[in-house]
Amino acid sequence: MADMIKIRSTTDTSVSLYDPTIPVRKSFEKKGAVAMVEKDKLIQLYFNSDLETALRAGLLAIDDKDFLVEVGYILDKEEVVEQVDLTPAYMKRCIGAMPVTELAAALKKMSKYQIQELAEYAIQNSAELRMDRIELLDKVSGKNILKAIELLKADKEV
């Protein structure tokens, strides 16, 4: 049996990997979805499709350091691949109890998709949100969080 490598989704966004020349088709519909792919096919996917882009954007994750070194994604096994796993508990901590300096450092490690996901979570859970977080999320996400919260509350009232 060929070596199998595990790929997992790190976002609620639907992500698909497809290459008709191999053929491989994998879809990740939710955060935490996992797929096993043969190593040889995954190497081809890495170079022929958008797998590298999905890894760099934080949409997908591969924990096998040997594979990441082999394809050149990282230089050696000791290199730390910065990825923030946005669990509901972590997002709740981000918008509430986490110190602002720690939140700012965490936001620098997040991909733009993860920042958008955190901003959406903050809007949906605005009762727990503090003003210093709103200002920080406004800056990094490009969204007007206060306006989005007001629109959401107005929509619920109607």
N, C-alpha and C positions, 0 to 999 in steps of 0.2 A: 504494500500500500504506500502511496506517495505521501510525503510530508504534508500535513494540513496546517494552515495558518488561520487563526481566528481574527475576524474583523468585527468590530462592534460600532454601533451608531452612538454618537454622543450628543445628538440633538433631536428635537421632536420633528424636525423637518424631514420630509420623505427624501431619501437618497437612493439612487440606483447606480449600479455599475453594470455596464454592458459592453461587450466586445464580440461582434459576430464572427470574427476570425478565429477565436479560440475554441468554441463558443462558451461564454460565461455570461450569466445574467443573475445578478443578486440585487434584491431590493430590501431596504431598511425603512420600515414604515413608522417606527417610533424609537424613542431613546432607549438604549439598552438592547436593541435587537442585535442578534449575533448571527454570523454566517461563517462557515468553514469553507475554505477554498484551497485547492492544491497549490503548493508552493510555486511550481513551474507556471501555472496559469496566473497566479497572483503577480509574479514578476512581469509577465506580459501585460497584465492589466495596469500595473504601475507605470510602465513606459508607453503603452498604447492608448490608454484611456485617461479619465480624469481622477484616478485614484490618488495620485500625488497631490493634486489640487484639493481634493476632499480631505486629505490628511492635514495639509497645511492650513486649511480653513477651519479645522476643528470639527468637521462634520462626522468623520470616521476616525477610529483609532485602531492601531495594531500594537499589541503589547510585546510581540516577539522581537527582541532587540537584535538577534542574529539576522533576521530578515531585513530589518531596517538598515543595518550596517551593509548587508550584501547589495541592496539597491542604491545605497548612497544617501539615504534620507538623513542618517546621522553618521558621524565619523567613527565613533567607537561605542562599545556597549556601555561605557561609563557615562556617556553624555545623557543628560536629563532632557527628556522631551516634555516641555511644559504643556500640560493639558489640564483644564479645569473641568471636572465632571459636575455639571449643573443638576444636582438632585434637588427636589423640592425643599428639602431641609436646608441645603446650602443656600438656595436662593432666598429662603425666608431669613436666614442669618444675614445675608448680604444687605437686605433692605431694612433690617432691624438692629440686631445686636452687634454686628461686626464693626470694629473701629473703622473710621473713615480712611485712615492711612492704609489699613489692611485691604479695604475694599478697592482703593485706588490701585494698589499693587496687583490685586486679583484681576481687575479690569484690564490691566496691561497684558496679562497672560491669556485673556480670552480672545477668541476669534470674533469677527464682526457679527457672525450669526449668533454666537452665544451672548453677546452684548444685547442684541435685539431681543433674544429670548428672555433675558433678565429684565429688560425694560418692559416687555409685555407682562411679565409676572408682577413687576412693581405696579403697573397700572391696574391690573386685575385685583391686587391685594393692597390697595392704597391705604387701608385703615392702619396697616403696620408700618407704612412708609414715613420716614423722617425727612425734613426739608433739606438737610445737608446731602442726603442720598439723591434727592430729586435733582439738585444742582449738578452733582457729579454725573448722574446718568444722562441728564440733558446734554452735557458737554460731549460725552463719549458716544452716545447713541445717535445724536442728531435729531432726536424726537423731543417735542415739547411735552414733557411728562405731565405737568400741571394741566395743560390744556386737554390732553387725552383723558385725564382723570375726570375733569369737569364734563367733558362730552359723554363719558361713560355714565356718570351719575345722572346727567340730564336724560340720556337714553333710557335708563332704568326707571326714571320718574314718569315717562310718557306711557 
